[in-house]
Amino acid sequence: MSQEFELARDWFLAGRRVDMGELAQARSISRATLHRRVGSRDLLLGEILWSLSEVTIAHLWPSCVGRGAAGIADFVSGYVRFANESPPFRDFLRREPERALRLLTTRASVCQRRTTEKLVTLLEGEVDAGRLVPPLPVPDLAYLLVRIGESFVYTDVITGDAPDAAKAHAAVTALLT
């Protein structure tokens, strides 16, 4: 990871807005050099968000209760809980809701694509172990599970209701059982 990425990630974790001009100035480089190193602001923020998600995913599955449908439901609701309880993430969502939704919920986003890929791997492991009979092809199921999770992370932005990991758990359980 570049020093620019690390500094931007530190700012994000501190609840500070990641501004490309300020970041270039802090690193004593031009904006053009910064863009060559880290890409656009959206790309940089997407990578920061993914770096946080990736760590969460790596720690979450081993700690889930059970396997099969129960484990998958626990995994999705745990991921939702992490997002809902993350002050830097919630600050970003409040500060820049449209950008956050675009970066996190579109097929082009690194976060959604990579989270779906991780979930495909997890689901395939459960299917191969005989602990899960998927109601859809695994790639479609993984995408749907990610979208269910997103629905209960961004509820406050979309409908004004409070985000709720328990509802994500119930929705995944209903789908898989």
N, CA, C and O of each residue as an XYZ file, in Angstrom:
708
protein
N       0.838     -1.180      0.000
C       0.000      0.000      0.000
C       0.885      1.246      0.000
O       1.931      1.294      0.647
N       0.439      2.223     -0.729
C       1.218      3.455     -0.817
C       1.067      4.280      0.455
O       0.128      4.101      1.231
N       1.999      5.170      0.639
C       1.920      6.081      1.783
C       0.691      6.977      1.678
O       0.093      7.350      2.687
N       0.326      7.313      0.457
C      -0.862      8.137      0.246
C      -2.118      7.381      0.681
O      -3.003      7.942      1.328
N      -2.181      6.101      0.316
C      -3.320      5.277      0.733
C      -3.367      5.181      2.251
O      -4.426      5.355      2.853
N      -2.233      4.907      2.867
C      -2.187      4.764      4.330
C      -2.645      6.044      5.027
O      -3.410      5.981      5.989
N      -2.186      7.201      4.553
C      -2.589      8.466      5.161
C      -4.082      8.700      4.962
O      -4.780      9.096      5.896
N      -4.572      8.458      3.753
C      -6.005      8.626      3.483
C      -6.830      7.682      4.355
O      -7.878      8.073      4.868
N      -6.374      6.465      4.524
C      -7.085      5.500      5.378
C      -7.093      5.971      6.827
O      -8.108      5.861      7.515
N      -5.956      6.496      7.291
C      -5.896      7.041      8.654
C      -6.893      8.184      8.821
O      -7.591      8.263      9.832
N      -6.958      9.066      7.831
C      -7.916     10.166      7.892
C      -9.339      9.642      7.944
O     -10.150     10.113      8.741
N      -9.647      8.666      7.096
C     -10.987      8.087      7.059
C     -11.339      7.496      8.425
O     -12.430      7.732      8.945
N     -10.419      6.735      8.998
C     -10.664      6.098     10.296
C     -10.829      7.118     11.415
O     -11.486      6.845     12.420
N     -10.236      8.282     11.240
C     -10.362      9.351     12.234
C     -11.635     10.170     12.021
O     -11.908     11.106     12.773
N     -12.415      9.815     10.992
C     -13.651     10.539     10.717
C     -13.435     11.800      9.896
O     -14.331     12.636      9.779
N     -12.258     11.930      9.339
C     -11.923     13.113      8.540
C     -12.266     12.857      7.071
O     -12.069     11.753      6.564
N     -12.775     13.877      6.400
C     -13.065     13.777      4.972
C     -11.750     13.631      4.211
O     -10.792     14.361      4.468
N     -11.711     12.695      3.285
C     -10.523     12.491      2.465
C     -10.620     13.443      1.274
O     -11.396     13.219      0.346
N      -9.832     14.493      1.314
C      -9.801     15.501      0.266
C      -8.508     15.327     -0.523
O      -7.419     15.324      0.052
N      -8.631     15.184     -1.827
C      -7.453     14.903     -2.658
C      -6.450     16.051     -2.638
O      -5.244     15.801     -2.642
N      -6.904     17.288     -2.616
C      -5.994     18.426     -2.550
C      -5.205     18.440     -1.255
O      -3.994     18.661     -1.255
N      -5.900     18.201     -0.147
C      -5.235     18.160      1.157
C      -4.275     16.978      1.247
O      -3.198     17.081      1.833
N      -4.678     15.859      0.663
C      -3.826     14.676      0.690
C      -2.553     14.914     -0.115
O      -1.462     14.556      0.330
N      -2.683     15.510     -1.289
C      -1.501     15.824     -2.098
C      -0.585     16.788     -1.350
O       0.634     16.618     -1.329
N      -1.185     17.788     -0.748
C      -0.395     18.768      0.006
C       0.307     18.102      1.191
O       1.481     18.374      1.443
N      -0.387     17.246      1.909
C       0.203     16.567      3.063
C       1.371     15.677      2.662
O       2.310     15.495      3.436
N       1.314     15.125      1.459
C       2.386     14.249      0.968
C       3.431     15.023      0.154
O       4.398     14.442     -0.338
N       3.226     16.345      0.019
C       4.142     17.216     -0.739
C       4.321     16.744     -2.179
O       5.430     16.689     -2.711
N       3.178     16.404     -2.790
C       3.177     16.005     -4.201
C       2.064     16.771     -4.902
O       1.192     17.351     -4.256
N       2.103     16.766     -6.209
C       1.044     17.429     -6.971
C      -0.199     16.541     -7.000
O      -0.128     15.340     -6.743
N      -1.325     17.151     -7.316
C      -2.567     16.377     -7.454
C      -2.432     15.358     -8.594
O      -2.948     14.244     -8.508
N      -1.734     15.757     -9.658
C      -1.543     14.836    -10.784
C      -0.762     13.599    -10.349
O      -1.100     12.482    -10.739
N       0.272     13.793     -9.550
C       1.051     12.661     -9.041
C       0.187     11.800     -8.122
O       0.235     10.571     -8.185
N      -0.593     12.445     -7.282
C      -1.489     11.704     -6.388
C      -2.456     10.848     -7.204
O      -2.661      9.675     -6.890
N      -3.045     11.418     -8.237
C      -3.995     10.664     -9.062
C      -3.315      9.512     -9.791
O      -3.924      8.459     -9.979
N      -2.075      9.691    -10.199
C      -1.352      8.578    -10.828
C      -1.116      7.456     -9.819
O      -1.145      6.280    -10.181
N      -0.883      7.813     -8.567
C      -0.567      6.800     -7.547
C      -1.792      6.092     -6.997
O      -1.754      4.885     -6.756
N      -2.879      6.828     -6.797
C      -4.042      6.218     -6.133
C      -5.319      6.250     -6.960
O      -6.330      5.681     -6.548
N      -5.295      6.899     -8.111
C      -6.501      6.994     -8.925
C      -7.398      8.124     -8.449
O      -6.948      9.049     -7.772
N      -8.656      8.038     -8.808
C      -9.627      9.071     -8.434
C      -9.971      8.975     -6.951
O      -9.623      8.002     -6.281
N     -10.649      9.985     -6.457
C     -11.097      9.973     -5.064
C     -12.034      8.794     -4.826
O     -11.937      8.115     -3.804
N     -12.937      8.553     -5.765
C     -13.862      7.427     -5.602
C     -13.117      6.100     -5.546
O     -13.441      5.236     -4.731
N     -12.126      5.938     -6.407
C     -11.348      4.701     -6.390
C     -10.598      4.563     -5.067
O     -10.564      3.479     -4.485
N     -10.004      5.643     -4.593
C      -9.281      5.620     -3.323
C     -10.225      5.279     -2.168
O      -9.907      4.431     -1.335
N     -11.374      5.934     -2.120
C     -12.338      5.642     -1.054
C     -12.840      4.207     -1.141
O     -13.015      3.547     -0.117
N     -13.070      3.723     -2.351
C     -13.498      2.328     -2.515
C     -12.462      1.355     -1.977
O     -12.807      0.372     -1.322
N     -11.201      1.629     -2.252
C     -10.127      0.760     -1.743
C     -10.017      0.848     -0.221
O      -9.758     -0.155      0.442
N     -10.214      2.045      0.331
C     -10.196      2.197      1.791
C     -11.333      1.386      2.403
O     -11.127      0.632      3.355
N     -12.523      1.546      1.854
C     -13.674      0.803      2.371
C     -13.461     -0.702      2.237
O     -13.810     -1.460      3.143
N     -12.894     -1.138      1.116
C     -12.633     -2.555      0.948
C     -11.605     -3.044      1.962
O     -11.745     -4.143      2.498
N     -10.577     -2.245      2.232
C      -9.549     -2.676      3.192
C     -10.167     -2.944      4.560
O      -9.735     -3.852      5.270
N     -11.169     -2.164      4.930
C     -11.855     -2.381      6.205
C     -12.765     -3.600      6.128
O     -12.833     -4.396      7.066
N     -13.460     -3.740      5.012
C     -14.361     -4.885      4.836
C     -13.599     -6.197      4.803
O     -14.020     -7.187      5.401
N     -12.484     -6.198      4.107
C     -11.698     -7.422      3.956
C     -11.250     -7.969      5.302
O     -11.313     -9.175      5.539
N     -10.803     -7.091      6.176
C     -10.383     -7.508      7.521
C     -11.571     -8.068      8.296
O     -11.455     -9.082      8.983
N     -12.701     -7.402      8.178
C     -13.910     -7.861      8.870
C     -14.329     -9.233      8.374
O     -14.639    -10.114      9.176
N     -14.341     -9.423      7.069
C     -14.732    -10.708      6.491
C     -13.802    -11.817      6.981
O     -14.260    -12.903      7.337
N     -12.507    -11.546      6.998
C     -11.527    -12.557      7.415
C     -11.739    -12.992      8.864
O     -11.506    -14.151      9.206
N     -12.177    -12.074      9.706
C     -12.389    -12.412     11.115
C     -13.798    -12.927     11.402
O     -14.022    -13.631     12.387
N     -14.726    -12.576     10.550
C     -16.126    -12.869     10.825
C     -16.499    -14.343     10.644
O     -17.110    -14.931     11.537
N     -16.145    -14.948      9.518
C     -16.575    -16.319      9.250
C     -16.130    -17.300     10.332
O     -16.951    -18.099     10.783
N     -14.876    -17.277     10.767
C     -14.485    -18.233     11.809
C     -15.256    -18.066     13.126
O     -15.370    -19.012     13.904
N     -15.778    -16.875     13.368
C     -16.484    -16.632     14.626
C     -17.989    -16.847     14.527
O     -18.697    -16.694     15.522
N     -18.492    -17.200     13.341
C     -19.934    -17.387     13.164
C     -20.415    -18.626     13.907
O     -19.696    -19.614     14.053
N     -21.649    -18.534     14.368
C     -22.274    -19.645     15.062
C     -22.823    -20.601     14.011
O     -23.674    -20.234     13.201
N     -22.326    -21.822     14.037
C     -22.832    -22.832     13.114
C     -22.270    -22.700     11.716
O     -21.422    -21.853     11.436
N     -22.761    -23.548     10.861
C     -22.396    -23.561      9.449
C     -23.673    -23.750      8.652
O     -24.760    -23.776      9.230
N     -23.567    -23.879      7.364
C     -24.757    -24.004      6.530
C     -25.558    -22.717      6.571
O     -24.989    -21.632      6.699
N     -26.879    -22.830      6.463
C     -27.755    -21.654      6.431
C     -27.586    -20.791      7.681
O     -27.550    -19.564      7.589
N     -27.482    -21.423      8.839
C     -27.334    -20.653     10.086
C     -26.034    -19.856     10.094
O     -26.013    -18.697     10.509
N     -24.963    -20.474      9.641
C     -23.681    -19.783      9.591
C     -23.682    -18.633      8.598
O     -23.124    -17.570      8.869
N     -24.312    -18.845      7.443
C     -24.395    -17.797      6.429
C     -25.218    -16.620      6.968
O     -24.835    -15.464      6.790
N     -26.334    -16.908      7.619
C     -27.160    -15.841      8.202
C     -26.379    -15.087      9.267
O     -26.470    -13.862      9.356
N     -25.616    -15.805     10.068
C     -24.793    -15.179     11.110
C     -23.713    -14.307     10.468
O     -23.415    -13.218     10.959
N     -23.134    -14.787      9.377
C     -22.099    -14.035      8.674
C     -22.658    -12.725      8.118
O     -22.081    -11.660      8.341
N     -23.776    -12.799      7.397
C     -24.356    -11.589      6.790
C     -24.769    -10.602      7.874
O     -24.483     -9.410      7.762
N     -25.428    -11.073      8.909
C     -25.854    -10.136      9.964
C     -24.648     -9.585     10.725
O     -24.686     -8.445     11.186
N     -23.590    -10.363     10.864
C     -22.369     -9.858     11.506
C     -21.716     -8.767     10.683
O     -21.215     -7.784     11.229
N     -21.722     -8.937      9.378
C     -21.176     -7.923      8.476
C     -22.006     -6.643      8.559
O     -21.455     -5.543      8.589
N     -23.320     -6.789      8.596
C     -24.219     -5.636      8.738
C     -23.970     -4.949     10.077
O     -23.906     -3.722     10.151
N     -23.833     -5.739     11.125
C     -23.574     -5.184     12.458
C     -22.261     -4.400     12.467
O     -22.193     -3.304     13.023
N     -21.223     -4.962     11.853
C     -19.938     -4.262     11.776
C     -20.114     -2.896     11.113
O     -19.649     -1.884     11.638
N     -20.781     -2.870      9.967
C     -20.968     -1.603      9.254
C     -21.787     -0.625     10.081
O     -21.471      0.563     10.142
N     -22.832     -1.124     10.713
C     -23.697     -0.246     11.489
C     -23.035      0.290     12.750
O     -23.413      1.350     13.249
N     -22.054     -0.433     13.266
C     -21.386     -0.020     14.501
C     -20.032      0.640     14.264
O     -19.322      0.947     15.222
N     -19.666      0.863     13.010
C     -18.377      1.455     12.670
C     -18.503      2.972     12.587
O     -19.079      3.484     11.627
N     -17.975      3.707     13.574
C     -18.081      5.170     13.528
C     -17.508      5.793     12.250
O     -18.145      6.686     11.691
N     -16.337      5.365     11.761
C     -15.847      5.991     10.523
C     -16.784      5.758      9.336
O     -17.008      6.656      8.524
N     -17.322      4.549      9.246
C     -18.240      4.245      8.152
C     -19.512      5.056      8.274
O     -19.967      5.646      7.293
N     -20.097      5.096      9.470
C     -21.343      5.850      9.674
C     -21.115      7.341      9.426
O     -21.979      8.012      8.861
N     -19.947      7.872      9.847
C     -19.618      9.282      9.570
C     -19.592      9.531      8.069
O     -20.161     10.511      7.588
N     -18.930      8.644      7.329
C     -18.851      8.776      5.879
C     -20.243      8.718      5.261
O     -20.566      9.515      4.381
N     -21.055      7.793      5.711
C     -22.410      7.640      5.185
C     -23.254      8.888      5.456
O     -24.026      9.308      4.595
N     -23.115      9.475      6.631
C     -23.852     10.702      6.963
C     -23.322     11.901      6.176
O     -24.095     12.732      5.699
N     -22.012     11.979      6.048
C     -21.365     13.122      5.402
C     -21.574     13.110      3.883
O     -21.814     14.156      3.280
N     -21.483     11.927      3.270
C     -21.555     11.816      1.808
C     -22.443     10.631      1.409
O     -21.949      9.657      0.840
N     -23.740     10.705      1.699
C     -24.599      9.538      1.466
C     -24.666      9.078      0.010
O     -24.633      7.876     -0.253
N     -24.759      9.999     -0.929
C     -24.857      9.588     -2.333
C     -23.569      8.904     -2.793
O     -23.611      7.873     -3.465
N     -22.439      9.480     -2.430
C     -21.159      8.874     -2.811
C     -21.013      7.505     -2.140
O     -20.602      6.541     -2.786
N     -21.342      7.417     -0.869
C     -21.227      6.141     -0.154
C     -22.077      5.067     -0.830
O     -21.609      3.950     -1.051
N     -23.311      5.402     -1.154
C     -24.176      4.415     -1.804
C     -23.619      4.012     -3.164
O     -23.648      2.836     -3.525
N     -23.116      4.981     -3.914
C     -22.546      4.665     -5.229
C     -21.311      3.774     -5.091
O     -21.140      2.822     -5.853
N     -20.461      4.083     -4.126
C     -19.226      3.319     -3.955
C     -19.461      1.933     -3.376
O     -18.669      1.019     -3.605
N     -20.524      1.777     -2.644
C     -20.734      0.525     -1.925
C     -21.817     -0.377     -2.498
O     -21.820     -1.578     -2.225
N     -22.721      0.165     -3.273
C     -23.873     -0.653     -3.671
C     -24.034     -0.836     -5.165
O     -25.033     -1.404     -5.605
N     -23.087     -0.374     -5.955
C     -23.222     -0.571     -7.399
C     -22.321     -1.719     -7.847
O     -21.311     -2.018     -7.210
N     -22.693     -2.339     -8.921
C     -21.944     -3.481     -9.446
C     -20.512     -3.081     -9.807
O     -19.601     -3.908     -9.770
N     -20.325     -1.813    -10.154
C     -18.993     -1.324    -10.517
C     -18.100     -1.094     -9.300
O     -16.890     -0.922     -9.447
N     -18.676     -1.090     -8.114
C     -17.880     -0.794     -6.927
C     -16.969     -1.961     -6.561
O     -17.350     -3.126     -6.680
N     -15.776     -1.633     -6.119
C     -14.855     -2.688     -5.697
C     -15.398     -3.401     -4.466
O     -15.199     -4.607     -4.313
N     -16.074     -2.679     -3.598
C     -16.574     -3.299     -2.362
C     -17.635     -4.354     -2.648
O     -17.536     -5.487     -2.177
N     -18.643     -3.981     -3.415
C     -19.707     -4.947     -3.683
C     -19.180     -6.141     -4.471
O     -19.499     -7.288     -4.156
N     -18.382     -5.876     -5.483
C     -17.851     -6.960     -6.314
C     -16.994     -7.916     -5.484
O     -17.157     -9.132     -5.577
N     -16.087     -7.374     -4.679
C     -15.193     -8.226     -3.900
C     -15.920     -8.925     -2.759
O     -15.602    -10.068     -2.434
N     -16.884     -8.260     -2.153
C     -17.671     -8.911     -1.101
C     -18.465    -10.069     -1.695
O     -18.554    -11.139     -1.093
N     -19.034     -9.856     -2.862
C     -19.774    -10.922     -3.536
C     -18.845    -12.088     -3.854
O     -19.215    -13.247     -3.662
N     -17.642    -11.790     -4.339
C     -16.669    -12.855     -4.642
C     -16.321    -13.655     -3.381
O     -16.246    -14.883     -3.425
N     -16.110    -12.964     -2.267
C     -15.800    -13.660     -1.005
C     -16.975    -14.533     -0.579
O     -16.792    -15.652     -0.100
N     -18.176    -14.008     -0.759
C     -19.357    -14.771     -0.366
C     -19.560    -15.981     -1.273
O     -20.024    -17.022     -0.810
N     -19.221    -15.863     -2.555
C     -19.276    -17.016     -3.464
C     -18.374    -18.124     -2.920
O     -18.778    -19.285     -2.856
N     -17.162    -17.762     -2.532
C     -16.214    -18.748     -2.003
C     -16.762    -19.404     -0.738
O     -16.681    -20.622     -0.581
N     -17.312    -18.606      0.152
C     -17.877    -19.130      1.400
C     -19.051    -20.067      1.097
O     -19.135    -21.161      1.654
N     -19.950    -19.636      0.216
C     -21.103    -20.466     -0.134
C     -20.680    -21.770     -0.806
O     -21.215    -22.833     -0.494
N     -19.724    -21.688     -1.723
C     -19.240    -22.902     -2.391
C     -18.658    -23.890     -1.381
O     -18.841    -25.100     -1.516
N     -17.966    -23.380     -0.379
C     -17.433    -24.251      0.675
C     -18.536    -24.963      1.433
O     -18.418    -26.146      1.752
N     -19.611    -24.239      1.719
C     -20.740    -24.846      2.439
C     -21.482    -25.849      1.561
O     -21.913    -26.896      2.044
N     -21.632    -25.537      0.281
C     -22.283    -26.465     -0.649
C     -21.426    -27.720     -0.800
O     -21.943    -28.834     -0.721
N     -20.121    -27.548     -1.016
C     -19.210    -28.689     -1.186
C     -19.170    -29.577      0.054
O     -18.991    -30.790     -0.051
N     -19.337    -28.967      1.232
C     -19.328    -29.740      2.478
C     -20.678    -30.403      2.750
O     -20.824    -31.150      3.717
N     -21.663    -30.128      1.896
C     -22.979    -30.736      2.074
C     -23.817    -30.071      3.155
O     -24.806    -30.645      3.610
N     -23.435    -28.873      3.570
C     -24.164    -28.181      4.635
C     -25.173    -27.160      4.121
O     -25.903    -26.555      4.907
N     -25.216    -26.967      2.799
C     -26.124    -25.965      2.239
C     -26.582    -26.416      0.855
O     -25.779    -26.821      0.014
N     -27.891    -26.335      0.644
C     -28.468    -26.552     -0.677
C     -28.957    -25.169     -1.123
O     -29.969    -24.671     -0.628
N     -28.233    -24.560     -2.057
C     -28.586    -23.184     -2.433
C     -29.877    -23.115     -3.239
O     -30.093    -23.934     -4.133
N     -30.742    -22.141     -2.930
C     -31.998    -22.009     -3.674
C     -31.810    -21.347     -5.044
O     -32.745    -21.300     -5.843
N     -30.615    -20.840     -5.312
C     -30.261    -20.187     -6.573
C     -28.846    -20.609     -6.942
O     -28.129    -21.142     -6.095
N     -28.427    -20.386     -8.174
C     -27.009    -20.608     -8.475
C     -26.150    -19.767     -7.518
O     -26.508    -18.635     -7.194
N     -25.043    -20.312     -7.080
C     -24.227    -19.671     -6.044
C     -23.862    -18.216     -6.364
O     -23.977    -17.371     -5.476
N     -23.430    -17.882     -7.577
C     -23.110    -16.464     -7.830
C     -24.312    -15.536     -7.645
O     -24.174    -14.430     -7.122
N     -25.485    -15.991     -8.075
C     -26.701    -15.191     -7.900
C     -27.079    -15.094     -6.427
O     -27.494    -14.035     -5.958
N     -26.938    -16.187     -5.707
C     -27.242    -16.197     -4.280
C     -26.303    -15.256     -3.524
O     -26.741    -14.503     -2.655
N     -25.034    -15.300     -3.851
C     -24.068    -14.418     -3.189
C     -24.432    -12.955     -3.423
O     -24.417    -12.150     -2.493
N     -24.756    -12.619     -4.657
C     -25.146    -11.246     -4.976
C     -26.393    -10.845     -4.189
O     -26.446     -9.751     -3.627
N     -27.393    -11.723     -4.147
C     -28.620    -11.430     -3.414
C     -28.345    -11.245     -1.918
O     -28.905    -10.346     -1.292
N     -27.494    -12.084     -1.351
C     -27.163    -11.954      0.071
C     -26.446    -10.635      0.361
O     -26.685    -10.005      1.391
N     -25.570    -10.226     -0.549
C     -24.907     -8.928     -0.386
C     -25.949     -7.812     -0.422
O     -25.901     -6.884      0.385
N     -26.883     -7.907     -1.358
C     -27.924     -6.873     -1.463
C     -28.832     -6.865     -0.226
O     -29.263     -5.800      0.217
N     -29.117     -8.018      0.318
C     -29.899     -8.066      1.564
C     -29.133     -7.342      2.660
O     -29.692     -6.510      3.374
N     -27.859     -7.661      2.788
C     -27.046     -6.984      3.800
C     -27.041     -5.476      3.607
O     -27.207     -4.715      4.561
N     -26.848     -5.049      2.354
C     -26.844     -3.611      2.063
C     -28.167     -2.964      2.461
O     -28.186     -1.841      2.965
N     -29.260     -3.666      2.237
C     -30.577     -3.124      2.561
C     -30.696     -2.762      4.038
O     -31.378     -1.804      4.401
N     -30.027     -3.536      4.881
C     -30.130     -3.297      6.314
C     -28.964     -2.490      6.880
O     -28.913     -2.222      8.080
N     -28.038     -2.106      6.020
C     -26.978     -1.172      6.414
C     -27.408      0.252      6.079
O     -27.201      1.169      6.874
N     -28.006      0.437      4.905
C     -28.325      1.771      4.410
C     -29.777      2.145      4.614
O     -30.264      3.084      3.984
N     -30.479      1.435      5.477
C     -31.894      1.680      5.714
C     -32.156      3.130      6.094
O     -33.118      3.734      5.619
N     -31.310      3.686      6.940
C     -31.538      5.061      7.385
C     -31.431      6.055      6.237
O     -32.167      7.041      6.206
N     -30.529      5.810      5.296
C     -30.375      6.699      4.143
C     -31.531      6.505      3.162
O     -32.012      7.472      2.572
N     -31.973      5.271      2.989
C     -32.989      4.956      1.983
C     -34.406      5.254      2.485
O     -35.190      5.890      1.780
N     -34.737      4.800      3.699
C     -36.114      4.935      4.186
C     -36.243      5.787      5.449
O     -37.344      6.202      5.810
N     -35.132      6.044      6.111
C     -35.187      6.790      7.367
C     -35.309      5.889      8.579
O     -35.227      6.373      9.708
N     -35.503      4.584      8.380
C     -35.586      3.642      9.497
C     -34.187      3.342     10.025
O     -33.196      3.584      9.336
N     -34.107      2.828     11.220
C     -32.821      2.478     11.821
C     -32.250      1.220     11.173
O     -32.991      0.268     10.926
N     -30.952      1.199     10.894
C     -30.315     -0.025     10.383
C     -30.486     -1.154     11.399
O     -30.488     -0.906     12.605
N     -30.630     -2.390     10.921
C     -30.943     -3.484     11.832
C     -30.352     -4.808     11.341
O     -30.849     -5.404     10.385
N     -29.296     -5.253     12.002
C     -28.639     -6.501     11.639
C     -29.547     -7.713     11.892
O     -29.451     -8.715     11.184
N     -30.417     -7.626     12.886
C     -31.315     -8.749     13.183
C     -32.274     -9.005     12.025
O     -32.619    -10.153     11.745
N     -32.703     -7.945     11.356
C     -33.591     -8.116     10.201
C     -32.836     -8.768      9.043
O     -33.408     -9.567      8.302
N     -31.568     -8.434      8.886
C     -30.761     -9.082      7.846
C     -30.651    -10.575      8.148
O     -30.761    -11.405      7.245
N     -30.435    -10.912      9.411
C     -30.334    -12.322      9.825
C     -31.634    -13.048      9.490
O     -31.613    -14.146      8.933
N     -32.774    -12.425      9.835
C     -34.068    -13.055      9.573
C     -34.311    -13.225      8.075
O     -34.834    -14.256      7.651
N     -33.942    -12.240      7.275
C     -34.146    -12.319      5.825
C     -33.292    -13.415      5.201
O     -33.770    -14.163      4.348
N     -32.047    -13.516      5.614
C     -31.162    -14.560      5.075
C     -31.642    -15.930      5.514
O     -31.645    -16.872      4.721
N     -32.043    -16.048      6.756
C     -32.558    -17.339      7.261
C     -33.788    -17.757      6.467
O     -33.921    -18.920      6.083
N     -34.684    -16.811      6.221
C     -35.913    -17.126      5.454
C     -35.564    -17.574      4.031
O     -36.199    -18.482      3.496
N     -34.576    -16.952      3.429
C     -34.176    -17.313      2.063
C     -33.539    -18.696      2.001
O     -33.792    -19.461      1.071
N     -32.721    -19.008      2.984
C     -31.910    -20.236      2.920
C     -32.552    -21.458      3.561
O     -32.039    -22.567      3.410
N     -33.676    -21.280      4.283
C     -34.289    -22.447      4.933
C     -35.690    -22.692      4.421
O     -36.352    -23.633      4.860
